[in-house]
Amino acid sequence: MDSAEETAEGYRPWSEVTPDAARRLLVAAVEAFAERGYHATTTRDIAGRAGMSPAALYIHYKTKEELLHRISRIGHDKALEILATAAEAPGSAAGRLDAAVRSFVRWHAAHHTTARVVQYELDALAPEHRSEIVALRRRSDAAVRRMLAEGVASGEFDVPDVPGTTLAVLSLCIDVARWFSADGRRTPDEVGALYADLVLRMVGARTPGPRTPGSPT
């Protein structure tokens, strides 16, 4: 994870992690897991990227899996914050869904390296940690499902299968982390606007969400 991604949109995903050595190890682990995959990465790889010895790593994290769990927890907490905040905001269901998708996609694009590890290394977690993260993912799922159900109830959305559509919306947003490149033609904001428009079309929104300059019409 380079410094540009770490500070994108003013968001510092590891700012609450202290001491500095523990934070450096998290950044190094994200880089290594994203590049090589969890199982192909060793604690020596992580320590070397952080400019530390393997022995120094164990002072802060007992295992490689503990590092992955910390990364996953921080990322899933952020995802839930984005979606729950939008779900609880005032306004139309379309407006809330628009805001949720924009923010969720923008985060996955701006922090694509971190997001790839957070979203695609779930099966590498120990059973108790996986259960914890799955519970957070279900709460995120519930936030999106709530917005869709309320849109159907108000007549704004035409969604015959709310659970299935919830899965489709979340999968579409999360996949941005897999392909986004900072060298690509679209910025995180532009991808967020595009996906918000796509999702509103997907749910048959009858009340358009708010538009920002440069977003699709």
Buried (B, 14 or more C-beta within 10 A) or exposed (E): BEEEBBEBEEBEBBEEBEEEBBBBBBBBBBBBBBEEEBEEBEBEBBBBBBEBEEEEBEEBBEEBBBBBBBBBBBBBEBBBBBBBBBBEEEEBBBBBBBBBBBBBBBBBBBBBBBBBBBBBBBEBBEEEBBEBBEEBBEBBBBBBBBBBBBBBEEEBBEBEEBEEBBBBBBEBBBBBBEEBEBEEEEBBBBBBBBBBBBBBEBBEBBBBBEEEEEBEE
